[in-house]
Each structure stands twice: as structure tokens, then as C-alpha cells.
């Protein structure tokens, strides 16, 4: 008797056809300016129980498992591509955004949820924590494919923040689930327990990430020097090693998300020659993780249930994008002398993706009363964020004047840096005399020294300062030092 393999072939056919159609649709949507990830989420919704596909899927445990693994792969890929030099300008502001910023954003959003959705305070703050952090998958993917070259300060802050704020969001979510289950405020002992858990998760995550990254970097360098390995083998070593550290750290009580991101940063900078050829394959793994995660989460959602809370959830998304995120970003970046345009752009690119939906599964699995509302609201917030913010990343950068020119685009280069350029060591006094500019009090400095001192922050390409009727801008840098300066003469 022939063995029937319908149980294998039919689900495989449906899954492959769904991914294939989603990728094709995503290519067209990207040309129109819409998020590639949005297509996968919508495809899952259409194929789901309430869509034309009619597929019934309600396995939250499988979705939770797939979502965590996919996020670990995405964070690993993002860490591998994070240059150590970017920490010069992006580390301190990113750390504040990824910790205090997440708490502030979650608190403001929670207050809005208490009013809009009539939730009690423990559950309202829990919902704020679920949707309060930006999503590494969305930020990494959309910045890479936006076609816009941002200045180092903005790009580094966004990338490092999105890679580091997931652990804080997970910690807040788990802590507030405990409060929601107990239905009472935390006591002093509870606060101490929270602090101990915070130190354990972040300390262990950072420690195991650094240690695992150092060991994996040494292994990759030895493997590449002794064996004729293909790029795919190196990528497979990276993924399996990263997931092993992620799983072990989580099992030990630390933050696996922080550990796998830190591991990626360490490996990417300590073993550049071994990692570089594997990045193309890693890009494929990351896209597969994103596609699978968004498709699965779309299948898991039930639009019929989402409709019951659609308008309050949409109002919450507006508060998150227009109030909570901008206010928390402004407060966190104020000490670092970011410009208003940079703060506005970083606030707008606070993209929400799969992370809020994955976090919304935590209270469902923990048995929090009425937990389905978290999942429904998170879905609306993600859709609104990808539609509004994800489709305007490039436009916002250009409108705010933060898009740096392509080196081959002469017209845009002159528009940004001006028509004239000079060496950074040119004395400012000579420059002022030549262009008839008012000499500042510290005119004895070189032009580069004056720019650095006046900016009052680590300079990056694109930074500019006004001097009389001229604008001096940082045109080229080498190893953190200004090497060439652009001059634009302005009308009085």
C-alpha cells in the first residue's frame, strides 16, 4: 500500500506559496515606499482564519518559540554589522534611550491605555511595556533598505538603541505581569527583588555575550585559517553559536536578547575577516527569520476580535507616536546636545514591529485576565507604525535635512557641504580674514578645533555651524578626527 504524504506536502505547499507570494509583493511594496515587513504581516492576516485563506492557527506556544528564535537571529545579524567606531557617538545616548527611554515611553503609553481602554493600572502599565520599545527587526531592515545615508550620530543611536532596548522591554513586561497577577502594588521587598532581577538579567547577559563573543571570534579565525570553508559554513557557525549563547543565557536567568546582540558586536569586530564573507548568508537568515515571524504572527491574529478595540488601540498608537516616544527621546537626548532635527527624526523612527506582538504573548501564556486585549492592541499599534513611520523613513530624513549625499552625487554634495572645501588644520583667523567673517574669541584655533569645541559633542560628517554669513560643515573624517571642512556662503 502506498504511503500518503499529504500531511507533509499540502502544508508545505501552502507555506511555500505564501512566502513566495509575500516576497514578490514585498518587492513591489518597497518600490512604493511601504515596509517590506508589512506585506508579510498582511499576508498572514489574509491567509488566517478571518481572511480569504481561512487557515485556523492558534498555537501561541509555537509562535512564542519561533518569535524568540527569530528575534535572536535578527539581533545577532544587527550586532555583526555594528562597527565599534559607532559606539564613539552612539553608545551613551543609546543606553539612556534603551533603559530610561523605554520606562518613560511605557509609563506615558500606560497612562493613555488606562484612559482609552479602561484598564486597571497594573494591566495598563503592562500594555505600555509591551508596546514601549522599538523593534530591532523593523529598524535594521528599514534603515538598510531606505536608500538614505544618515549621519553617524543618528544612525548609530538608532541601531544600537533598537538592539539594546528589547531586554529592557522584556524585563518590564515580566515584572508587570507579576504585578498584574498579584493585583496589588509591589512592596519594598518586591522592589528589591526587581532590582536584583534587573542586575542579574543585564549583568549576566552582558557577561555571557562578551565571553561567548570572544570565544566564537577566536574559533572563527582558527577555522578560517586552517580549513577551506565556504561562506555558508561560517554563517551556520555564527547562527548556531549565537542561538546557543542566547538559549544558555536565558536558561541561566540572564537576558538572552542582550547576550546575542553583544556577542554579535564582539564577533563582528574581533573577527572581521571571517565574518565579512558570511554576512550575505546572514542577511538571508535574518530575512527568513523576519518573514517567518511576521507571517506566523499574522496567521495568529484574528481581525474579528481586533475590530472590537480598533479605535481605542489606534488612539493609543497615536499617543505612542506623537507624545510618548517624542517626549522620552527629547528628555534622554537633551544632555548629549543633539539638534532638534536629529531628535525629531529619532523620535519618528521609533518603529514597532514583531517585538510588541511577541511580548503580548507573555501575559497570554501566564494566564493574565483579559490578556487577549494586549495581543489585539499590539497588532493595531504595529500596523499603524509600519504604515505611517515605516513608509516615511527616507522622506523624513530628506525633509529634516539629515540625508547625507552619495559621494558620486556632485549636486547634492554641493547642496549639503557648499561649493568650497579646505583642510581641517586651516587657522580660523586666516579663514575669517579671507572670507571677511567676524572672528570669534577663539579664532586662534584651527577650523577643526573650533568646530569641535563649538559643537560641544563628538563631531560627525554633516555637522554644521554658522559663522557670520557662512556655514562651516564637517565634510570628511578619519578615525574620529575632522580632515576636511565644507564652506557655504549664505545670503545676509
N, C-alpha and C positions, 0 to 999 in steps of 0.2 A: 504494500500500500504506500503510495507517495506521501511524503511528509509535506503538509501545508505550512507555508511560511508567511501567510497573510498577516499574522500578528507582528511580523517584523517589517515586511515590505510596505504595507499600507501606511503605518505611522511614519516610516522613513520617507516615503514618497510625499506625504503631506508636509513634513518638516522641511525637506529639501526644497520643495516647490515654494513654500512660504518664505524661506530665507532668500531663494533666488529672486523671487518677485520683489522682495523688500530691498535687496541690494540694487536692482535695476531702478526701482522707484526712488531710492535714496540718491542715486547719481543725478537724476533729473531734478530732484528737490534741492540738492546742493547748488546746482546752477541757478536756481530761482532764489537762492538765499535762505532756504529753510534748513533747519538742523537735520543732518543725516540720521541722528538717533531718533528724532520724532517719527520718522517713517516706520521704523521697526516697532515702536510703541503702538502706533495707529494700526499697523498690520496685525499685531497681536490682538488688539481690540476688535478688529473686523473679523478675524478668524475665531474669536471667542464665542462664548455662549449666547450673548445678545446680538452678535454680528451675523453677517451672511454665512460665515463658515459654520457656525453652530457647534463648535468644538467645546465640550464641557471639560474644564480643568480647574480643580480646586485643591491641588496638593501644595499647601503652604510650606510644608517641611522641605519638599524637593526644591521649591522656589527659593526658600531661605538659604539652602545649601548652595545652589547654583549662584545666587546673588552674591554671597560672601566670597566664593571662589573667584567669580568674575571680577569683583572689586579688587581682590588681591592681585590678580594678573594685571589689571589696569594701573594700579598704584605702582607695581613693580616696573612696568614699562615707563611710566612717568618718571620714576626715580632714576632709571637708567639714562634718561635723556636730560636730567638736570645737571648742568655744569656747576662745578664747585665755585667758579667765579661769580655765578649769580647770587651766591649767599652773601657776597660783599654788600649788595644793595637790598636784597630781598628777605634775608633771614629774620631780622628783628621785627620789621612790620608784619611779616607773615606769621610769626609766632604769636604776636598780640592778636591778630585777626583770628587765628585758629583757636585761641583759648578765650580771651575776654570777649572778642567779637562774636563768637558763637553763643556765649552766655547772654550777652546783651540782645542779640537778634532773637534768640529763643524766648527771652523774657518779654520783649515787646510783642512778638508774634503770639505768645501765650495769652497775654492780656487781651489782644484782639480776638483770639479764639474764645475766651471766656465771654466776651460780649456778643460776638457774631453767632456762635454756635451754642450758647447757653450751657457750656461745660463747667463743671466744678473746677476749682483752681488746680488741684493735682493733675487732672486729665488735660486741662487747658495748657498748662506748662509742659506736660508730656508731649502734646501735639506741637508746641513751639519748638521743642528739642528735636523732634522728628524732622521737621522741615527747615530747621535753622541753619544748616551748614550747606556750603556749596558742594557740588559734585565733581570729583576728580575726573570721572569718565566724560562728563559733558564739557568741562573746561579744557582738558587736554585735547579732546577730539576737535572741538570747535575752534580753539586758538590755532591748532595745527592746520586746519583746512579753511580758515577765514581768508587767507591771502593777504593778511595785514601784518606788517612788521612793526611791532610795538617797541618803545624804548625799553632798555634793560630793566629799569626800576619797576615799571608797571608789569611787564611780562613775568619777571622773576617773582614779584609779590603774588600775582595771581596763581602761578603754577605751584609755588611752594605752599601757599595757603591751602589750595584745593587738595594737595597731597597730605597735609597735616591736620586738617580740621575734622576729618572723618573720625579719628579716635576720640576727639572731644565730644562729637555728636553721639557716638555710641555710648560713651561713659554717661553723659547726661540722660540719655534715653533709659539706660538700665537703672540708674539711680532713681529717676522719676517713676519708673514702673513700680519700684518698691514702695514709693510714697503712695501711688495710686492704689496699690493693692492693700496697703495698710489703712488707707482713707483717713490719715491723720498726719499732721506736720511732724517733721523729723525732730527728735530730741537732740540734746547736746551730744549724747553718745552716738546718735545716728550721724551727726555732722562729722564727728571724729572718724567714724567708720568710712564716711565718704572720702575724707581727706586721705586716709590710709589706702583706700582702694585707688584713688587718683594717683598717688605716688607709686603704688605698685604697678598699675597698668602702664603709665607713661615711662617710669624708670626702667621696668623690665623690657618694655617694648623697644626703647632706645638702645638698651644694653645688648639685647639679643640681636637687634637689627645691625648694630655696628660689628659685633663679634661674628655673626653669620656672614655679613658682607665681606669682612676681611678674609675669612676662611674661603668663601666661594671665589673671591677675586684671585687668591693665590692658586686655587685649584684650576681655574680657567686659564691662567697664564702658563701653568705647567702642562696642562692638556694641549694647549695650542702649540707650545714649543716642541712637544715630544710626539704628537700624533697628527696625522693628516686628517683633521676633522672637517666636516662641512659646516656651513653656517647654521643649518637646521639642527645639528647635534649640539652646537654651542647654545642655541636658543632653548633647546629642550632641557639642557642642564640648568640654564638660568631659571626657567619656569618651575621645574621640579624642585630646585633648591630653594627658590623663593616661597613656594607653597609649603614646603617642609618647615621653613622657619616661621611662616605665618601660622601654621597649624600648631606647632610646638609652643609658640609664644602664647597663643590663645588658650591652649590646654594648661599652661603654667600660670595663667591668671593675668598675663600682660596684654597689651594692645597689639594684636596681630597686624592690624592695618598700619600702625606706626612702624612696626618692625619691618614689614615687607617694603615699605617706602624707603626707610632709612637704608635697608640692605641694597636696594636698587641704586641709591645715590652713591654709597660706598663702592659697590662693584663697578658702576659706570665710570667713576673717576680713578679707581686704582687699577683697573684692567681695561683701559680704553681700547687697546689694540685687539683684545679678544672680544670685547662687547660690540665694537663698531660693525663688524661683518654680520653679527647676529641681529642687529636692530630691525632689518627688513622683515625677518621671520617673526620677531617680537611684535612688530606692528600688526602682522596677520593674527597672532594670538590675541592681541588686545582688541582688534576689531571683531574677532569671533566671540570673545567674551562679552563685548558690548551688545552685539547683535543678539546673541542667545539670551542675555539678561533682559533686554528690553522687549523682545518677543514674548518671553515667558511671563514677564510682568503684565504685558498687555493681555495675554490669554487669561491670566489670573483675575483680572479686573472684570467687574460686572457693571456696565454702564447704567443698567436699570436702577441699581442701588445708588450709584453715584449721583443720578439726577435728583434724588431726594435732598441732597445737601449741596447742590451745584452752586447756587448763588451765594450762600454764606462762604463756601470754600473759595469761590472766585474773589469775594471781598477780602478774604484772608490773604490770597495771593497778591492782591493789590497793596495791602498793608505791608506785606513782606518785601515787595519790590520797591515800593515808593517811600516807605517810612523806616521799617526795621533795619533793612540792610544798609541804606544810605547813612542813617544815624550812627549805627555801630561802626561802619567803616570810617566816617568822619572823626569820631571820637578816638579810634585806635590809631589812625594815621596822622592825626594832628601833631603829635610830638616829633614826627620824622620829617616835617617840612615838605610834604607832598603838595603839589599845586592843586588848585580847585578842580582843574580839568582832569587831573590824574585821579583824584578822589572820586569824582563823578563817574569816571569810566570804570574804576574798580568796583564801585557800588553797583553799577548797572550789570556788570559781568558776573554777578553772583548767581550763576546758573544752578538750577535744581534739576537733577536727573534721577538716576535709579536709586541713589542713596536714601532719599526720603521714603521711597516705596519699600525698600528692603528694611529700613528701620521700622516702618509701620507694621511689619510682620512680627516684631518683637512682642508688643502687647497682645497681639492675637494669639501667639504661641504661649504667652504667660498667663492667659485667661483673664485679662483686664476686662471689666464690664464695659460693654458697648465699644469694643476695640475695632469693630468693622469701620466705624466712622473715621478712624485715623487713616486707614488704607484708602478710603474713598476721597478724603480731603487731600491726602498726599498726591493722589493721581491727578486731581484738578490743578494743584499747585505746579506739578511737574509739566503738565501740558501747557499751562499759561506761561511758564518760564521759558520753555523751549520755543514756543511760538513767538513771544514778544522779545525776549532777550537774546535767544539763540539766533534769531534771524537778523538781528541788527548789530552784531558784534563789529563787523567791518564798517558799517555806516557810522556807528557811534564813534569809532576811533578816528575816522576821517573828519567828522563834524567837530570833534573836540580838538583837532589838530595834533593827535598823538601818533598818527601813522607815519613812520619813517619812510623815506623814499627808497626805492630799489636802486642799487649802485649804478645800474645802466640807464636809469630814467633821469636824464640830464635836466629836463624841465622841472620835474618835481624836486630834484635836488636843489636847484637854484631857488625854488619857491620856499623851501624849508630853511636852507642854510644861507641864502643870499648869493650875490654874484661874486663876492670876493672871499679869499681864504688866506690865512697866514699861519706861520709856525707858532706853536704854543708858547715858546720861550721869548717871543717878541715883548720888549718892555711896554707896559701900558702907557707910560708917559710918551713914548715915541708914537704909539698908535693915536693917542689923543691929539698930539701936535699935527700929525699928518692929515687926520680927518676933521680937525677943528672941533674936537669933542671936549666937554667940560671934564678936566681931570679930577678924579675922586681923591680923597685924603690919602689913600694907599696907592697912589699912582706909581710908586717906586717898584711895585711888584711886577712880575711878568703877567701877561694877559691870562695865562692858565691859572696862575696862583690867585689872581683877583677873582676870576670866575668861580673857582673852588671855594674861596672864602666867602664870597657874596651869596652863593647858592646855599651855604650852610648845610650841606648834605653831600654824600658821595656823588660826584657827577656821573652822568651817563650821556651817551650820544643823543642829541636832540634837546638837551637842557639849554636854556637861553636866558640872557639878562639884558635889560635895557640900559644904555649909557648915552645920555643925550638923545640925539636923533638917530642913533644906531642901535642895532640889536646884535649882540655877540652870542654865538651859539657853539656848543661842543659838536664838532664835525667828525672827528676821529679820535679814538682812544686805543691805548695799548697797555695791557696789564694794569688797568685801573687808573692810568695817567692820561691826561689830555695831551694829544700830539698835534692836533690841527683844529683851528678855530675858524668858523664862518662869520662873515660880516654882512649885515643887511642894512642899507641906509634907508631910513624912514622919512616920510614927509613930516614937516613940522606940524 
